[in-house]
Amino acid sequence: MNPIDPHLPKDSNSTLDEVASRRGWELDAMKMIVNAGVAAAALLIGLGVSGAASATVINFDDLAGGVVVTTQYAGVTFSSSAGENVVTTPQAPPYQVSAPNFICSAPVTGGLDCANDINLDFATGVSGLSFNYTGADVLGSTFKVDIFTNHAFATFLTFTNTNASNLFATLVDLSAYSNVTRISINSVQDGGGLGFDDFTFTPGDGGVPEPAAWSLMIAGFGLAGAALRRRPRALAV
């Protein structure tokens, strides 16, 4: 019995060469599969690191006080209720949001009320959305945020003031939602109104691979499949 392959005769030298060749092809195929997988993974990781969109932060500090905010910032439009504008308001006293400005609602006829709707409409869906509110005078007062994803109403959240000082800034974290295309801050119950600042978001949904990533993954599997197809057929015993 042949010590290399028990199914072969002892003197089957030519057949032994074929077996060795076949096993060499199998080893080469395995190497190609591993290398293709490693290469595809490396390219995907690199794409994720280099292609990830950076966060946008809007704090209104590049504008003067009393400016009506609409489309000054790329990819987002600010608006308010009918008869109201969104305006920048210098901080006095210094609230714990980024100085010097936050935004409030204001009647188009002048003055401030800081109690009407503030809407943000995004040109494309965003993820990692958050903002700060400040100026709440009444403990337990509330406001709502309506959230729209993929241009359709998704849900609303109610936030309750737990701060003892109206100087505090409180984070509103909406990062659990992706593909956000609109938020509406509304139903402010605080008698003195609220100011809003430091809107932070990342363009994109934050979770679905880009088409280029899928292409790289498919290419990696294609290389692995090609390697398997190149393997010689098993020898008949």
Contacts in CASP RR format, 6 or more apart in sequence:
PFRMAT RR
TARGET T0000
AUTHOR 0000-0000-0000
METHOD contacts of the structure
MODEL  1
MNPIDPHLPKDSNSTLDEVASRRGWELDAMKMIVNAGVAAAALLIGLGVS
GAASATVINFDDLAGGVVVTTQYAGVTFSSSAGENVVTTPQAPPYQVSAP
NFICSAPVTGGLDCANDINLDFATGVSGLSFNYTGADVLGSTFKVDIFTN
HAFATFLTFTNTNASNLFATLVDLSAYSNVTRISINSVQDGGGLGFDDFT
FTPGDGGVPEPAAWSLMIAGFGLAGAALRRRPRALAV
1 10 0 8 1.000
2 8 0 8 1.000
2 9 0 8 1.000
2 10 0 8 1.000
2 12 0 8 1.000
2 16 0 8 1.000
4 16 0 8 1.000
4 19 0 8 1.000
5 16 0 8 1.000
5 19 0 8 1.000
7 237 0 8 1.000
8 15 0 8 1.000
8 16 0 8 1.000
8 19 0 8 1.000
9 15 0 8 1.000
15 235 0 8 1.000
18 235 0 8 1.000
19 235 0 8 1.000
21 232 0 8 1.000
22 232 0 8 1.000
22 234 0 8 1.000
22 235 0 8 1.000
25 230 0 8 1.000
25 231 0 8 1.000
25 232 0 8 1.000
26 231 0 8 1.000
28 227 0 8 1.000
29 227 0 8 1.000
29 228 0 8 1.000
29 230 0 8 1.000
29 231 0 8 1.000
32 223 0 8 1.000
32 224 0 8 1.000
32 226 0 8 1.000
32 227 0 8 1.000
33 223 0 8 1.000
33 224 0 8 1.000
33 225 0 8 1.000
33 227 0 8 1.000
33 228 0 8 1.000
36 220 0 8 1.000
36 221 0 8 1.000
36 222 0 8 1.000
36 223 0 8 1.000
36 224 0 8 1.000
36 227 0 8 1.000
37 220 0 8 1.000
37 223 0 8 1.000
37 224 0 8 1.000
39 220 0 8 1.000
39 223 0 8 1.000
40 216 0 8 1.000
40 217 0 8 1.000
40 219 0 8 1.000
40 220 0 8 1.000
40 221 0 8 1.000
40 223 0 8 1.000
43 216 0 8 1.000
44 209 0 8 1.000
44 213 0 8 1.000
44 216 0 8 1.000
44 217 0 8 1.000
47 210 0 8 1.000
47 212 0 8 1.000
47 213 0 8 1.000
47 216 0 8 1.000
48 213 0 8 1.000
51 210 0 8 1.000
53 202 0 8 1.000
53 203 0 8 1.000
53 204 0 8 1.000
54 202 0 8 1.000
55 128 0 8 1.000
55 200 0 8 1.000
55 201 0 8 1.000
55 202 0 8 1.000
56 73 0 8 1.000
56 200 0 8 1.000
56 201 0 8 1.000
56 202 0 8 1.000
56 203 0 8 1.000
57 198 0 8 1.000
57 199 0 8 1.000
57 200 0 8 1.000
58 73 0 8 1.000
58 76 0 8 1.000
58 198 0 8 1.000
58 199 0 8 1.000
58 200 0 8 1.000
59 97 0 8 1.000
59 98 0 8 1.000
59 101 0 8 1.000
59 197 0 8 1.000
59 198 0 8 1.000
59 199 0 8 1.000
60 69 0 8 1.000
60 88 0 8 1.000
60 101 0 8 1.000
60 102 0 8 1.000
60 103 0 8 1.000
60 197 0 8 1.000
61 98 0 8 1.000
61 99 0 8 1.000
61 100 0 8 1.000
61 101 0 8 1.000
63 69 0 8 1.000
63 72 0 8 1.000
63 88 0 8 1.000
63 101 0 8 1.000
64 88 0 8 1.000
65 87 0 8 1.000
65 88 0 8 1.000
65 89 0 8 1.000
65 90 0 8 1.000
65 100 0 8 1.000
65 101 0 8 1.000
66 87 0 8 1.000
66 88 0 8 1.000
66 89 0 8 1.000
66 90 0 8 1.000
67 87 0 8 1.000
67 88 0 8 1.000
68 85 0 8 1.000
68 86 0 8 1.000
68 87 0 8 1.000
69 78 0 8 1.000
69 85 0 8 1.000
69 86 0 8 1.000
69 87 0 8 1.000
69 88 0 8 1.000
69 103 0 8 1.000
70 77 0 8 1.000
70 78 0 8 1.000
70 79 0 8 1.000
70 86 0 8 1.000
71 77 0 8 1.000
71 78 0 8 1.000
75 122 0 8 1.000
75 123 0 8 1.000
75 124 0 8 1.000
75 203 0 8 1.000
76 120 0 8 1.000
76 121 0 8 1.000
76 122 0 8 1.000
76 123 0 8 1.000
76 199 0 8 1.000
77 120 0 8 1.000
77 121 0 8 1.000
77 123 0 8 1.000
78 86 0 8 1.000
78 103 0 8 1.000
78 118 0 8 1.000
78 119 0 8 1.000
78 120 0 8 1.000
79 86 0 8 1.000
79 118 0 8 1.000
79 119 0 8 1.000
79 121 0 8 1.000
80 86 0 8 1.000
80 105 0 8 1.000
80 106 0 8 1.000
80 116 0 8 1.000
80 117 0 8 1.000
80 118 0 8 1.000
80 119 0 8 1.000
81 105 0 8 1.000
81 116 0 8 1.000
81 117 0 8 1.000
83 107 0 8 1.000
83 108 0 8 1.000
84 105 0 8 1.000
84 106 0 8 1.000
84 107 0 8 1.000
84 108 0 8 1.000
84 113 0 8 1.000
84 116 0 8 1.000
84 117 0 8 1.000
85 105 0 8 1.000
85 106 0 8 1.000
85 107 0 8 1.000
85 108 0 8 1.000
86 103 0 8 1.000
86 104 0 8 1.000
86 105 0 8 1.000
86 106 0 8 1.000
86 118 0 8 1.000
87 103 0 8 1.000
87 104 0 8 1.000
87 105 0 8 1.000
87 106 0 8 1.000
87 112 0 8 1.000
88 101 0 8 1.000
88 102 0 8 1.000
88 103 0 8 1.000
89 101 0 8 1.000
89 102 0 8 1.000
89 103 0 8 1.000
89 104 0 8 1.000
89 112 0 8 1.000
89 114 0 8 1.000
89 195 0 8 1.000
90 100 0 8 1.000
90 101 0 8 1.000
91 97 0 8 1.000
91 99 0 8 1.000
91 100 0 8 1.000
91 101 0 8 1.000
91 102 0 8 1.000
93 167 0 8 1.000
94 167 0 8 1.000
95 102 0 8 1.000
95 134 0 8 1.000
95 135 0 8 1.000
95 166 0 8 1.000
95 167 0 8 1.000
95 168 0 8 1.000
95 169 0 8 1.000
96 134 0 8 1.000
96 167 0 8 1.000
96 168 0 8 1.000
96 169 0 8 1.000
97 132 0 8 1.000
97 134 0 8 1.000
97 169 0 8 1.000
97 195 0 8 1.000
97 197 0 8 1.000
97 198 0 8 1.000
98 197 0 8 1.000
98 198 0 8 1.000
101 197 0 8 1.000
102 134 0 8 1.000
102 195 0 8 1.000
102 196 0 8 1.000
102 197 0 8 1.000
103 118 0 8 1.000
103 195 0 8 1.000
103 196 0 8 1.000
103 197 0 8 1.000
104 112 0 8 1.000
104 113 0 8 1.000
104 114 0 8 1.000
104 193 0 8 1.000
104 194 0 8 1.000
104 195 0 8 1.000
104 196 0 8 1.000
105 112 0 8 1.000
105 113 0 8 1.000
105 114 0 8 1.000
105 115 0 8 1.000
105 116 0 8 1.000
105 117 0 8 1.000
105 118 0 8 1.000
106 112 0 8 1.000
106 113 0 8 1.000
106 114 0 8 1.000
107 113 0 8 1.000
113 193 0 8 1.000
114 188 0 8 1.000
114 192 0 8 1.000
114 193 0 8 1.000
114 194 0 8 1.000
114 195 0 8 1.000
115 188 0 8 1.000
115 190 0 8 1.000
115 191 0 8 1.000
115 192 0 8 1.000
115 193 0 8 1.000
115 194 0 8 1.000
116 186 0 8 1.000
116 188 0 8 1.000
117 184 0 8 1.000
117 185 0 8 1.000
117 186 0 8 1.000
118 184 0 8 1.000
118 185 0 8 1.000
118 186 0 8 1.000
118 196 0 8 1.000
119 182 0 8 1.000
119 183 0 8 1.000
119 184 0 8 1.000
119 185 0 8 1.000
120 182 0 8 1.000
120 183 0 8 1.000
120 184 0 8 1.000
120 199 0 8 1.000
121 181 0 8 1.000
121 182 0 8 1.000
122 180 0 8 1.000
122 181 0 8 1.000
122 182 0 8 1.000
122 201 0 8 1.000
124 181 0 8 1.000
124 203 0 8 1.000
124 204 0 8 1.000
125 149 0 8 1.000
125 150 0 8 1.000
125 178 0 8 1.000
125 179 0 8 1.000
125 180 0 8 1.000
125 181 0 8 1.000
125 203 0 8 1.000
125 204 0 8 1.000
125 205 0 8 1.000
126 179 0 8 1.000
126 180 0 8 1.000
126 181 0 8 1.000
126 201 0 8 1.000
126 202 0 8 1.000
126 203 0 8 1.000
126 204 0 8 1.000
127 175 0 8 1.000
127 177 0 8 1.000
127 178 0 8 1.000
127 179 0 8 1.000
127 180 0 8 1.000
127 201 0 8 1.000
127 202 0 8 1.000
127 204 0 8 1.000
127 205 0 8 1.000
127 206 0 8 1.000
127 207 0 8 1.000
128 174 0 8 1.000
128 175 0 8 1.000
128 178 0 8 1.000
128 200 0 8 1.000
128 201 0 8 1.000
128 202 0 8 1.000
128 206 0 8 1.000
129 174 0 8 1.000
129 175 0 8 1.000
129 177 0 8 1.000
129 180 0 8 1.000
129 183 0 8 1.000
129 199 0 8 1.000
129 200 0 8 1.000
129 201 0 8 1.000
130 171 0 8 1.000
130 172 0 8 1.000
130 173 0 8 1.000
130 174 0 8 1.000
130 175 0 8 1.000
130 198 0 8 1.000
130 199 0 8 1.000
130 200 0 8 1.000
130 201 0 8 1.000
131 171 0 8 1.000
131 172 0 8 1.000
131 196 0 8 1.000
131 197 0 8 1.000
131 198 0 8 1.000
131 199 0 8 1.000
131 200 0 8 1.000
132 169 0 8 1.000
132 170 0 8 1.000
132 171 0 8 1.000
132 172 0 8 1.000
132 196 0 8 1.000
132 197 0 8 1.000
132 198 0 8 1.000
133 143 0 8 1.000
133 159 0 8 1.000
133 169 0 8 1.000
133 170 0 8 1.000
133 172 0 8 1.000
133 194 0 8 1.000
133 195 0 8 1.000
133 196 0 8 1.000
133 197 0 8 1.000
134 166 0 8 1.000
134 167 0 8 1.000
134 168 0 8 1.000
134 169 0 8 1.000
134 170 0 8 1.000
134 194 0 8 1.000
134 195 0 8 1.000
134 196 0 8 1.000
134 197 0 8 1.000
135 166 0 8 1.000
135 167 0 8 1.000
135 168 0 8 1.000
135 190 0 8 1.000
135 192 0 8 1.000
135 193 0 8 1.000
135 194 0 8 1.000
135 195 0 8 1.000
136 161 0 8 1.000
136 163 0 8 1.000
136 166 0 8 1.000
136 168 0 8 1.000
136 170 0 8 1.000
136 190 0 8 1.000
136 193 0 8 1.000
136 194 0 8 1.000
137 166 0 8 1.000
137 190 0 8 1.000
137 191 0 8 1.000
137 192 0 8 1.000
137 193 0 8 1.000
138 161 0 8 1.000
138 189 0 8 1.000
138 190 0 8 1.000
138 191 0 8 1.000
139 161 0 8 1.000
139 162 0 8 1.000
139 163 0 8 1.000
139 164 0 8 1.000
140 160 0 8 1.000
140 161 0 8 1.000
140 162 0 8 1.000
141 160 0 8 1.000
141 161 0 8 1.000
141 188 0 8 1.000
141 189 0 8 1.000
141 190 0 8 1.000
141 191 0 8 1.000
142 158 0 8 1.000
142 159 0 8 1.000
142 160 0 8 1.000
142 161 0 8 1.000
142 187 0 8 1.000
142 189 0 8 1.000
143 158 0 8 1.000
143 159 0 8 1.000
143 185 0 8 1.000
143 186 0 8 1.000
143 187 0 8 1.000
143 188 0 8 1.000
143 189 0 8 1.000
143 190 0 8 1.000
143 194 0 8 1.000
144 156 0 8 1.000
144 157 0 8 1.000
144 158 0 8 1.000
144 159 0 8 1.000
144 185 0 8 1.000
144 186 0 8 1.000
144 187 0 8 1.000
145 156 0 8 1.000
145 157 0 8 1.000
145 159 0 8 1.000
145 172 0 8 1.000
145 174 0 8 1.000
145 183 0 8 1.000
145 184 0 8 1.000
145 185 0 8 1.000
145 186 0 8 1.000
146 153 0 8 1.000
146 155 0 8 1.000
146 156 0 8 1.000
146 182 0 8 1.000
146 183 0 8 1.000
146 184 0 8 1.000
146 186 0 8 1.000
147 153 0 8 1.000
147 154 0 8 1.000
147 155 0 8 1.000
147 156 0 8 1.000
147 157 0 8 1.000
147 174 0 8 1.000
147 177 0 8 1.000
147 180 0 8 1.000
147 182 0 8 1.000
147 183 0 8 1.000
148 154 0 8 1.000
148 180 0 8 1.000
148 181 0 8 1.000
148 182 0 8 1.000
148 183 0 8 1.000
148 184 0 8 1.000
149 177 0 8 1.000
149 178 0 8 1.000
149 179 0 8 1.000
149 180 0 8 1.000
149 181 0 8 1.000
150 179 0 8 1.000
150 181 0 8 1.000
151 181 0 8 1.000
151 182 0 8 1.000
154 177 0 8 1.000
157 174 0 8 1.000
159 170 0 8 1.000
159 172 0 8 1.000
161 170 0 8 1.000
161 190 0 8 1.000
162 170 0 8 1.000
163 170 0 8 1.000
169 197 0 8 1.000
169 198 0 8 1.000
174 180 0 8 1.000
174 183 0 8 1.000
178 204 0 8 1.000
178 205 0 8 1.000
178 206 0 8 1.000
178 207 0 8 1.000
179 204 0 8 1.000
179 205 0 8 1.000
180 201 0 8 1.000
185 196 0 8 1.000
188 194 0 8 1.000
209 217 0 8 1.000
END
